[in-house]
Amino acid sequence: MSKGATLLLITILVLSSLVMVGSAFAQSAPKPSVPEFTVKFVNASYTVTTTNSYTGLDETKLISNDTIEITITNQPFDYSSYQTFYNIRVKPHFADDWTEVYPLRNRTSSYGDDGFSYAEYMNDDSPPQTKSSYAIVAFPVVPTELYLASGYDIKRYYSGADGQEGVSFAFLSAIPDGGQVDLQVEALVGHDAQVYVNDHPLAPWPIGHYEQSIAFDISSDWSNTQTIMIGESQTPTPSPEPTPYEEPIPEPFPTTLVATASIASAAIVGLGLLVYFKKRKH
């Protein structure tokens, strides 16, 4: 009976371990927390003065270099199988319709007997969560290209077709100076996957290949709304001036400590002499 009970107990423990391992592998992607962030308008525009080669007169031109800077607090996330990214949405303060800056993409995940299968993937330009404490995303604020008097555009750069860098588009346009813009942030969790790319869509049967991409799993709720005013420069509080280093003045050795050290030295010398004379006497 004892051998049978022992065997039964071992069997139960082995099965329990297998269930635990299976549950660990089947663990779904964890839902990220709602991101915390701050936003500010950074006015870094500057002027350039040149001399007109025909008139000899100096001409000053304003170079627009304003940005909206979003600082997102990164959250603890130690799941090696998953990655965290951010999505941002914006709207005019007195409107209701939001515009997502990095929306998910519905792309071809595979091709089989039933045709193409689709799934949601991360936007190729979605800002990832960094290993530092904060992730910073900045958008250029430039004068609108159509009508200069109508205000400013807020743009973002993206890779574009064939990996071209520096391509940009405006996701909010014609914002007047002093206009208010609302922003929200959400966290997205995904995992490494493959996306199917059809090389020749006009062929009678698909000819394509697979590329690496990040498949979408789960997202947080949208954050609270932060409102920014265009043209309202936020000057950071200046740091206090550092105190100049001065060589410390050595303090005089305390008289009491000198006296104490002298007495202790005399006592040690006297004790040594006493021991010496006693040994000679013996």
C-alpha positions as CSV (number, residue, x, y, z in Angstrom):
1,M,0.0,0.0,0.0
2,S,2.9,2.4,0.8
3,K,4.5,1.8,-2.6
4,G,1.2,2.3,-4.4
5,A,0.5,5.5,-2.5
6,T,4.0,6.8,-3.3
7,L,3.6,6.0,-6.9
8,L,0.2,7.7,-7.0
9,L,1.6,10.8,-5.3
10,I,4.5,11.0,-7.8
11,T,2.1,10.6,-10.7
12,I,-0.1,13.5,-9.4
13,L,3.0,15.7,-8.9
14,V,4.2,15.0,-12.5
15,L,0.8,15.8,-14.0
16,S,0.5,19.0,-11.9
17,S,3.9,20.1,-13.2
18,L,2.9,19.4,-16.8
19,V,-0.3,21.4,-16.3
20,M,1.7,24.3,-14.8
21,V,4.2,24.3,-17.7
22,G,1.4,24.2,-20.2
23,S,-0.3,27.1,-18.6
24,A,2.9,29.1,-18.6
25,F,3.4,28.5,-22.3
26,A,-0.2,29.3,-23.0
27,Q,-0.1,32.6,-21.1
28,S,-1.7,35.4,-23.0
29,A,-0.2,38.8,-23.5
30,P,-0.5,41.0,-20.3
31,K,-2.6,44.1,-20.6
32,P,-0.3,47.2,-20.2
33,S,-1.1,50.0,-17.8
34,V,-2.6,53.3,-18.9
35,P,0.5,55.5,-19.8
36,E,1.3,58.6,-17.9
37,F,2.8,61.5,-19.9
38,T,3.5,65.2,-20.1
39,V,3.4,67.5,-23.2
40,K,4.9,70.9,-23.9
41,F,5.3,73.3,-26.8
42,V,9.0,74.0,-27.4
43,N,9.7,77.2,-29.3
44,A,13.2,76.8,-30.7
45,S,12.8,79.0,-33.8
46,Y,15.7,81.3,-34.8
47,T,16.6,84.0,-37.2
48,V,19.3,84.0,-40.0
49,T,20.6,87.3,-41.4
50,T,22.0,87.4,-44.9
51,T,23.2,90.2,-47.2
52,N,21.3,90.7,-50.5
53,S,23.9,90.4,-53.3
54,Y,22.0,93.0,-55.4
55,T,21.1,95.7,-52.9
56,G,23.7,95.1,-50.2
57,L,21.0,95.3,-47.6
58,D,20.8,92.8,-44.7
59,E,17.7,90.5,-44.7
60,T,16.6,88.6,-41.7
61,K,14.6,85.4,-42.1
62,L,12.8,83.5,-39.3
63,I,13.6,79.7,-39.4
64,S,10.7,77.7,-37.8
65,N,12.0,75.1,-35.4
66,D,9.0,74.6,-33.0
67,T,8.0,71.2,-31.7
68,I,5.5,69.5,-29.5
69,E,7.4,67.3,-27.1
70,I,5.6,64.3,-25.4
71,T,7.4,62.6,-22.5
72,I,5.9,59.2,-21.7
73,T,6.8,57.4,-18.5
74,N,7.9,53.9,-19.3
75,Q,6.2,51.1,-17.2
76,P,7.8,47.9,-15.9
77,F,7.4,45.1,-18.4
78,D,9.5,42.0,-18.1
79,Y,7.8,39.6,-20.6
80,S,10.5,38.6,-23.0
81,S,8.0,37.2,-25.5
82,Y,6.2,40.6,-26.0
83,Q,7.1,44.2,-26.8
84,T,5.5,47.4,-25.8
85,F,4.8,50.4,-28.2
86,Y,2.9,53.6,-28.0
87,N,0.1,55.1,-30.0
88,I,-0.9,58.8,-29.9
89,R,-4.1,60.5,-30.9
90,V,-4.8,64.2,-31.3
91,K,-7.7,66.5,-32.0
92,P,-8.6,70.2,-31.9
93,H,-9.7,71.1,-28.4
94,F,-13.2,72.1,-29.3
95,A,-13.8,69.2,-31.7
96,D,-14.9,65.6,-31.1
97,D,-13.0,63.6,-33.8
98,W,-9.6,62.1,-32.9
99,T,-6.8,61.4,-35.3
100,E,-4.5,58.5,-34.5
101,V,-0.9,59.2,-35.4
102,Y,0.3,55.5,-35.3
103,P,-2.8,53.4,-36.1
104,L,-2.7,49.7,-36.2
105,R,-2.4,48.2,-39.7
106,N,-4.6,45.4,-41.0
107,R,-2.1,43.3,-43.1
108,T,-1.9,39.9,-44.7
109,S,-0.8,37.4,-42.2
110,S,-0.7,34.3,-44.5
111,Y,-2.0,32.7,-47.6
112,G,-3.7,29.3,-47.7
113,D,-6.3,27.3,-49.6
114,D,-9.0,29.8,-48.4
115,G,-7.1,32.8,-49.7
116,F,-5.5,35.6,-47.7
117,S,-5.8,35.7,-43.9
118,Y,-5.5,39.1,-42.3
119,A,-4.4,40.3,-38.8
120,E,-3.6,43.6,-37.1
121,Y,0.1,44.6,-36.9
122,M,1.9,47.5,-35.3
123,N,2.5,50.6,-37.4
124,D,6.1,50.5,-38.7
125,D,6.8,53.9,-37.1
126,S,5.1,53.3,-33.7
127,P,7.5,54.6,-31.0
128,P,8.7,51.7,-28.8
129,Q,9.0,51.7,-25.0
130,T,12.7,52.4,-24.2
131,K,14.9,50.9,-21.5
132,S,15.3,54.3,-19.9
133,S,12.7,55.9,-17.5
134,Y,11.1,57.9,-20.3
135,A,10.3,57.7,-24.0
136,I,10.2,61.1,-25.8
137,V,8.2,61.7,-29.0
138,A,8.5,65.1,-30.8
139,F,6.4,66.5,-33.6
140,P,7.5,69.5,-35.8
141,V,5.1,72.5,-35.7
142,V,5.6,74.3,-39.0
143,P,3.8,77.1,-40.9
144,T,1.1,75.6,-43.1
145,E,2.3,75.1,-46.7
146,L,-0.9,76.2,-48.3
147,Y,-1.8,79.5,-46.7
148,L,0.8,81.1,-44.4
149,A,-1.7,83.3,-42.7
150,S,-3.9,80.4,-41.7
151,G,-1.6,79.0,-39.0
152,Y,0.5,76.0,-38.4
153,D,0.7,72.3,-39.3
154,I,1.7,69.5,-36.9
155,K,3.7,66.8,-38.8
156,R,5.3,63.5,-38.2
157,Y,8.1,61.8,-40.2
158,Y,7.7,58.2,-41.4
159,S,9.7,55.8,-43.5
160,G,7.4,55.9,-46.5
161,A,7.6,53.7,-49.5
162,D,10.8,51.7,-50.1
163,G,12.2,52.7,-46.8
164,Q,12.6,56.4,-47.8
165,E,13.5,58.5,-44.7
166,G,12.4,62.0,-44.1
167,V,8.9,61.7,-45.6
168,S,6.3,63.6,-43.6
169,F,2.6,64.3,-43.5
170,A,0.5,66.7,-41.5
171,F,-2.0,65.1,-39.1
172,L,-3.4,68.5,-37.9
173,S,-3.4,71.5,-40.2
174,A,-4.1,75.3,-40.2
175,I,-3.8,75.7,-36.4
176,P,-4.0,79.4,-35.5
177,D,-1.4,80.9,-33.1
178,G,-2.9,80.3,-29.6
179,G,-5.0,77.3,-30.8
180,Q,-5.4,74.4,-28.4
181,V,-4.7,70.8,-29.2
182,D,-5.7,67.7,-27.1
183,L,-3.5,64.6,-26.9
184,Q,-3.9,61.1,-25.5
185,V,-1.5,58.1,-25.4
186,E,-2.1,54.4,-25.3
187,A,0.3,51.5,-24.8
188,L,0.3,48.6,-27.3
189,V,1.6,45.1,-26.7
190,G,2.7,42.8,-29.6
191,H,5.0,39.9,-30.4
192,D,7.4,39.0,-33.2
193,A,5.6,37.6,-36.2
194,Q,5.6,37.5,-40.0
195,V,3.5,39.4,-42.5
196,Y,2.8,38.0,-46.0
197,V,3.7,40.4,-48.9
198,N,2.3,39.7,-52.3
199,D,5.0,40.4,-54.9
200,H,2.7,40.5,-57.9
201,P,-1.0,41.1,-57.2
202,L,-1.9,40.7,-60.9
203,A,-0.5,37.2,-61.2
204,P,-3.1,34.4,-61.5
205,W,-1.8,32.9,-58.2
206,P,-0.1,34.8,-55.4
207,I,3.6,35.1,-55.6
208,G,4.9,36.5,-52.4
209,H,7.2,36.3,-49.4
210,Y,7.2,36.8,-45.7
211,E,8.7,39.7,-43.8
212,Q,9.3,40.2,-40.1
213,S,6.7,42.4,-38.3
214,I,5.1,43.0,-34.9
215,A,1.7,41.4,-34.5
216,F,-0.7,43.2,-32.2
217,D,-2.0,41.5,-29.1
218,I,-3.6,43.9,-26.6
219,S,-3.7,47.6,-25.7
220,S,-4.2,49.7,-22.6
221,D,-7.0,52.1,-22.3
222,W,-6.5,55.6,-23.6
223,S,-4.8,58.0,-21.1
224,N,-6.3,61.2,-19.7
225,T,-6.3,64.2,-22.0
226,Q,-3.4,66.7,-22.0
227,T,-4.0,70.1,-23.7
228,I,-1.3,72.1,-25.3
229,M,-1.5,75.7,-26.7
230,I,0.4,76.3,-30.0
231,G,2.7,79.3,-29.7
232,E,2.8,79.1,-25.9
233,S,6.4,78.5,-25.2
234,Q,7.1,76.7,-21.9
235,T,10.4,77.8,-20.5
236,P,12.0,75.3,-18.1
237,T,12.9,76.6,-14.7
238,P,16.6,77.5,-14.7
239,S,18.8,75.4,-12.5
240,P,20.4,77.2,-9.6
241,E,24.0,78.4,-10.2
242,P,26.5,75.9,-8.7
243,T,28.4,77.2,-5.7
244,P,32.1,77.8,-6.7
245,Y,34.5,75.4,-5.1
246,E,36.7,76.8,-2.4
247,E,39.6,75.0,-0.8
248,P,38.6,74.3,2.8
249,I,40.7,76.0,5.4
250,P,42.3,73.4,7.8
251,E,41.1,73.8,11.3
252,P,43.7,73.9,14.1
253,F,44.3,70.7,15.9
254,P,42.3,70.7,19.1
255,T,44.4,71.4,22.3
256,T,42.4,68.9,24.3
257,L,43.1,66.2,21.8
258,V,46.8,67.1,21.9
259,A,46.9,66.8,25.6
260,T,45.0,63.5,25.7
261,A,47.4,62.0,23.1
262,S,50.4,63.2,25.1
263,I,49.1,61.6,28.3
264,A,48.3,58.3,26.5
265,S,51.8,58.2,25.0
266,A,53.4,58.9,28.4
267,A,51.4,56.1,30.0
268,I,52.4,53.6,27.3
269,V,56.1,54.5,27.7
270,G,55.9,54.3,31.5
271,L,54.2,50.9,31.3
272,G,56.8,49.6,28.9
273,L,59.6,50.8,31.2
274,L,58.0,49.1,34.2
275,V,57.8,45.8,32.4
276,Y,61.4,46.1,31.2
277,F,62.8,46.7,34.7
278,K,60.8,43.9,36.2
279,K,62.2,41.5,33.6
280,R,65.8,42.6,34.4
281,K,65.2,42.1,38.1
282,H,64.1,38.5,37.6
